[in-house]
Amino acid sequence: MEISTSQKILNELLINDKVSRSELEKKLNITPSTLSYTIKKIKNLIEIYKEPSFGQGRPKQYLSLNKDYWISLGVKIGRDYVNITKLNGHFEILERYTFKLSKKNIGNENLSKFLNDAFEKISEKENIKAVGMAFSGEVVGQKVNSKILKLENFSPEKIIKIHFKNSVHSILNDVEAIATEEYIKYNGEDILVINYGTGIGACYYGNGELKNKKNRKIIEIGHFFAGGHEKCYCGSTGCLETLASDYAVLKKYKYSDLKIIDFIENEENFENDLNEVRTLYKTFKKKAENIYEDTFNYLTIFISTIFKILEPKKVILTGEGVTPWFSQMLQKKLINSNKIPIPIIFRGLENNIELGASINALQKYIITKIE
């Protein structure tokens, strides 16, 4: 499907807070007259304003998204919480809610009821153009499968249509939502996000038009074969998560007989132990280095391989298992193992998954609703 000039302009404004007319002409390779014509077509969807130029030049004209038109909703569904954030077209927060998720709320039927009640809180639903939902789990064909949330081919489409009749919606993996946010943050640079904690996930976001999902690759790195004989909760044997995740670290630290299936099903029982081992480096640095040694070795192998194949500009470390010490130790290992330096950026838990989910849904709105 050919992308229209209107869609291209709106995509650029989605990536950048503001863009000048001259920048748009250059980026999109269009003439001033074509730009003027297209701006008239989408004038209600954008804001146009002038800023003084340096020196004696004429003021520059800039474009941005109309903050009152591009209202979106970002939803993060994790193991413990559901976070819902309503944003305007400048991605300023209009409403934010956090709901505690317990075992009685997970599973297809229970989560549907939970989300239905949560969406009742949202005001002025008729103004919301796009709803993006990010799940901890695997998303295939807009359906979610998650061992953690006990979801099987789960689709929230019916609930979304009940509450947000005028909205476009998208469903994505939480790591993809993080990668979407980071891609915007770095103005379209190629990035690889590694999300590390009780699980291990990855997403590559490549250069190209924002709408092109061929430039996005969800990498189930945690379920790559890495050796060993333990059966993973996914059903396979020898997955990386059995050898290098928070689970593997905790097993080496305190619970030698622990099995990953039991750990995943009862993770809340290990919360204090996980916090203890994640901060062990602060008081027992050598012990922490020993416990994490295998994890750093495995991650170095897999990150180095993916980096050489996809060649991202940056590798971003996120997740509850990532600390500044963890990031520094992994980067040191990567530097010692590769001729080409791999740029590592520590992000930890700073990412706004709801923002990434919102942006993803707005992308879909632009492609499906704008001519």
C-alpha positions as a printed Julia matrix, in Angstrom:
371×3 Matrix{Float64}:
   0.0     0.0    0.0
   1.4     3.38  -1.04
   1.85    5.88   1.76
   0.36    9.31   1.12
   2.17   12.58   1.72
  -0.28   13.38   4.52
   0.59   10.13   6.27
   4.31   10.74   5.83
   4.05   14.21   7.36
   2.04   12.97  10.34
   4.52   10.13  10.88
   7.34   12.66  11.01
   5.43   14.72  13.57
   4.87   11.57  15.6
   8.63   10.97  15.77
   9.56   14.6   16.42
   7.99   17.19  18.73
   8.11   19.75  15.96
   9.45   19.91  12.41
  10.1    22.96  10.24
   8.7    23.23   6.72
  12.19   23.14   5.23
  13.03   19.98   7.19
   9.89   18.27   5.93
  10.62   19.23   2.33
  14.11   17.76   2.65
  13.16   14.59   4.56
  10.2    13.73   2.36
  11.72   15.01  -0.88
   8.71   17.14  -1.76
   8.33   20.6   -3.25
   7.17   23.66  -1.25
   3.93   23.72  -3.25
   3.19   20.04  -2.48
   3.83   20.68   1.2
   1.54   23.74   1.22
  -1.24   21.77  -0.49
  -0.93   18.87   1.97
  -0.84   21.16   5.0
  -4.2    22.61   3.9
  -5.61   19.07   3.74
  -4.55   18.2    7.29
  -4.82   21.66   8.88
  -7.22   20.42  11.58
  -4.81   17.64  12.58
  -1.75   19.82  13.12
  -0.56   23.01  14.78
   1.42   25.61  12.83
   3.46   28.33  14.49
   6.49   30.52  13.87
   9.69   30.9   15.85
  12.24   33.71  15.42
  15.35   32.86  13.41
  18.84   33.75  14.58
  20.12   36.97  13.09
  18.03   38.9   10.59
  16.32   35.94   8.9
  12.58   35.47   8.56
  10.82   33.52  11.35
  10.74   29.79  10.7
   7.42   28.0   10.39
   7.08   24.79  12.41
   4.52   22.02  12.49
   3.47   19.71  15.32
   0.55   17.41  16.06
  -2.67   19.07  17.21
  -2.64   18.25  20.91
  -6.44   18.3   21.2
  -7.01   15.96  18.24
  -4.46   13.21  18.83
  -5.78   11.89  22.14
  -4.55    8.37  22.86
  -4.61    5.74  25.58
  -1.64    3.59  26.54
  -2.21    0.45  28.6
   0.47   -1.73  30.2
  -0.6    -5.16  31.44
   2.16   -6.7   33.55
   2.35   -9.43  36.14
   1.5    -7.21  39.12
  -0.14   -4.05  37.77
  -2.24   -2.6   34.97
  -1.21    0.97  34.17
  -3.43    3.18  32.02
  -2.32    6.6   30.75
  -4.34    9.02  28.64
  -2.22   11.42  26.58
  -2.78   14.42  24.34
  -1.1    15.02  20.98
   1.99   16.47  22.68
   2.17   13.33  24.84
   1.3    15.24  27.98
  -0.54   13.19  30.6
  -4.27   13.88  30.89
  -5.2    10.95  33.14
  -3.25    8.13  34.78
  -4.44    5.09  36.7
  -2.66    2.15  38.33
  -4.53   -1.01  39.28
  -3.08   -3.85  41.35
  -3.32   -7.19  39.56
  -3.62  -10.37  41.65
  -3.82  -14.07  40.77
  -7.62  -13.92  40.81
  -7.52  -11.31  38.01
  -5.44  -13.27  35.49
  -6.63  -15.67  32.79
  -8.77  -14.77  29.76
 -12.11  -14.37  31.51
 -10.86  -12.74  34.7
  -8.62  -10.25  32.92
 -11.48   -9.28  30.59
 -13.65   -8.38  33.59
 -10.75   -6.55  35.23
 -10.04   -4.42  32.13
 -13.74   -3.7   31.67
 -13.9    -2.26  35.21
 -10.65   -0.34  34.74
 -11.82    1.29  31.49
 -14.94    2.58  33.27
 -12.66    5.13  34.98
 -11.62    6.86  31.75
 -13.37   10.14  30.92
 -14.34   11.58  27.51
 -13.79    8.26  25.74
 -15.33    9.57  22.52
 -12.27   11.82  21.98
  -9.74    8.99  22.13
  -8.39    8.24  18.65
  -6.16    5.27  19.47
  -5.74    2.67  22.21
  -2.44    0.81  22.51
  -2.12   -2.2   24.82
   1.22   -3.74  25.79
   1.27   -7.2   27.38
   3.9    -9.26  29.15
   3.72  -12.18  26.75
   3.75  -13.16  23.09
   1.53  -11.31  20.63
   0.67  -13.0   17.35
  -2.04  -11.68  15.05
  -3.34   -9.28  17.73
  -3.87  -12.17  20.15
  -1.93  -12.64  23.37
  -0.41  -15.78  24.84
   1.21  -15.37  28.22
   2.24  -18.0   30.75
   2.7   -15.27  33.36
  -0.82  -13.88  32.87
  -2.33  -17.31  32.01
  -3.64  -16.02  28.69
  -4.38  -18.22  25.67
  -5.23  -16.52  22.37
  -6.58  -13.61  24.37
  -8.11  -10.73  22.44
  -9.25   -7.53  24.21
 -10.88   -6.23  21.01
 -14.46   -6.68  22.25
 -13.8    -4.75  25.47
 -12.03   -1.96  23.58
 -14.94   -1.58  21.14
 -17.44   -1.37  24.02
 -15.59    1.5   25.69
 -13.8     3.24  22.8
 -16.11    2.98  19.78
 -14.31    5.66  17.77
 -10.8     4.33  18.4
  -8.25    2.34  16.48
  -6.46   -0.18  18.69
  -3.19   -2.08  18.6
  -1.8    -4.88  20.74
   1.91   -5.45  21.23
   4.53   -7.07  23.39
   5.84   -4.9   26.25
   9.4    -5.02  24.87
   8.14   -3.74  21.51
   6.44   -0.86  23.33
   9.75   -0.01  25.03
  11.54   -0.15  21.68
   8.91    2.14  20.13
   9.46    4.72  22.87
  13.25    4.48  22.51
  13.01    4.78  18.72
  11.1     8.03  19.12
  13.55    9.22  21.79
  16.47    8.74  19.4
  14.65   10.25  16.42
  14.51    7.11  14.34
  17.95    5.59  14.97
  18.34    1.8   14.72
  18.14    0.35  18.23
  18.19   -3.01  19.97
  16.35   -3.23  23.3
  17.26   -6.02  25.72
  14.72   -6.43  28.51
  16.22   -8.42  31.39
  14.64   -9.7   34.58
  12.63  -12.78  35.44
  12.41  -13.21  31.67
  14.66  -12.09  28.82
  13.22  -10.38  25.75
  14.53   -8.27  22.89
  13.24   -6.04  20.12
  15.08   -4.51  17.18
  13.65   -1.31  15.74
  15.27   -0.48  12.42
  15.49    2.67  10.39
  12.73    3.35   7.9
   9.23    4.71   7.94
   7.67    4.34  11.35
   4.71    2.37  10.06
   6.83   -0.35   8.46
   6.66   -3.34  10.78
   9.22   -5.13   8.62
  11.75   -2.9   10.37
  10.67   -4.24  13.77
  11.76   -7.63  14.98
  10.54   -9.19  18.21
  13.35  -11.48  19.31
  12.4   -14.22  21.78
  15.98  -14.33  23.01
  14.96  -15.84  26.34
  13.76  -18.95  24.54
  16.77  -19.4   22.26
  18.49  -22.71  22.92
  21.49  -22.16  25.2
  22.17  -25.64  26.56
  21.37  -27.44  29.77
  18.64  -29.96  30.44
  15.98  -28.01  32.29
  12.52  -27.83  30.77
  11.32  -24.25  30.42
   7.8   -23.03  31.16
   7.39  -22.53  27.38
   7.69  -26.29  26.87
  11.16  -26.33  25.33
  14.36  -27.56  26.99
  17.57  -25.57  27.45
  16.17  -22.05  26.98
  18.4   -19.08  27.79
  16.03  -18.05  30.59
  16.79  -21.29  32.45
  20.5   -20.38  32.44
  20.81  -16.6   32.51
  17.67  -14.85  33.81
  16.94  -13.59  37.32
  15.69  -17.11  37.99
  19.09  -18.62  37.15
  20.87  -16.05  39.33
  18.53  -16.7   42.26
  18.97  -20.44  41.86
  22.74  -20.08  42.05
  22.48  -17.67  44.98
  20.0   -19.39  47.28
  17.69  -22.08  45.86
  19.69  -24.8   44.13
  16.65  -27.11  43.76
  14.33  -24.45  42.33
  12.64  -25.16  38.97
  11.75  -22.39  36.52
   8.12  -23.5   36.18
   7.61  -23.25  39.96
   9.42  -19.91  40.01
   7.25  -18.37  37.27
   4.01  -19.58  38.86
   4.99  -18.29  42.32
   7.25  -15.33  41.56
   5.59  -13.11  44.16
   6.94  -15.44  46.86
  10.51  -14.65  45.77
  10.17  -10.86  45.6
  12.39  -10.17  48.63
  15.0   -12.69  47.46
  15.1   -11.08  44.01
  15.6    -7.61  45.49
  18.37   -9.03  47.68
  20.32  -10.66  44.86
  19.85   -7.69  42.5
  21.49   -5.37  45.05
  24.09   -7.85  46.32
  26.85   -5.96  44.46
  26.49   -3.03  46.88
  27.81   -5.02  49.85
  29.4    -8.17  48.41
  30.83   -7.19  45.05
  33.01  -10.29  44.5
  30.19  -12.63  45.43
  27.85  -10.82  43.04
  30.42  -11.08  40.24
  30.68  -14.82  40.81
  26.92  -15.37  40.91
  26.31  -13.33  37.75
  29.33  -14.65  35.81
  27.38  -17.22  33.77
  24.63  -14.71  33.04
  27.12  -12.19  31.63
  28.82  -14.89  29.55
  25.56  -16.07  27.99
  24.25  -12.56  27.36
  27.55  -11.55  25.76
  27.3   -14.43  23.28
  23.72  -13.69  22.26
  23.92   -9.87  22.24
  27.16   -9.95  20.22
  25.6   -12.28  17.65
  22.42  -10.21  17.27
  24.46   -6.99  17.11
  26.61   -8.3   14.26
  23.57   -9.44  12.27
  21.32   -6.38  12.72
  23.95   -3.65  13.31
  21.93   -1.31  15.57
  23.38    2.05  16.57
  22.62    1.47  20.24
  21.83   -1.4   22.61
  19.49   -0.37  25.42
  19.25   -2.39  28.64
  15.9    -2.3   30.41
  14.01   -4.33  33.0
  13.71   -4.97  36.71
  16.88   -7.09  36.74
  19.1    -4.34  35.3
  21.1    -2.1   37.66
  23.92    0.37  36.86
  26.4    -2.27  38.1
  24.79   -4.95  35.91
  25.03   -2.65  32.87
  28.69   -1.76  33.55
  29.72   -5.39  34.06
  27.96   -6.53  30.9
  29.47   -3.7   28.86
  32.94   -4.59  30.17
  32.41   -8.19  29.09
  31.17   -7.11  25.66
  34.15   -4.78  25.15
  36.6    -7.55  26.03
  34.89   -9.98  23.66
  34.39   -7.82  20.56
  36.7    -5.87  18.28
  33.89   -3.47  17.43
  32.6    -1.61  20.52
  28.94   -2.23  21.29
  27.33    0.94  22.7
  25.3     0.01  25.79
  22.8     2.42  27.35
  21.43    1.71  30.82
  17.74    2.42  31.16
  16.57    0.07  33.91
  12.92    0.74  34.75
  12.78    4.27  33.34
  10.81    3.36  30.23
   7.25    4.52  29.73
   5.6     1.45  28.24
   2.2     3.17  28.03
   3.75    5.92  25.88
   5.26    3.35  23.52
   1.91    1.55  23.27
   0.11    4.85  22.54
   2.55    5.76  19.79
   2.15    2.33  18.22
  -1.64    2.75  18.16
  -1.36    6.26  16.69
   0.83    4.85  13.92
  -1.99    2.49  13.06
  -4.5     5.35  13.12
  -2.41    7.36  10.67
  -2.09    4.44   8.26
  -5.72    3.28   8.43
  -7.7     6.51   8.93
  -5.75    9.25   7.14
  -5.77    9.51   3.34
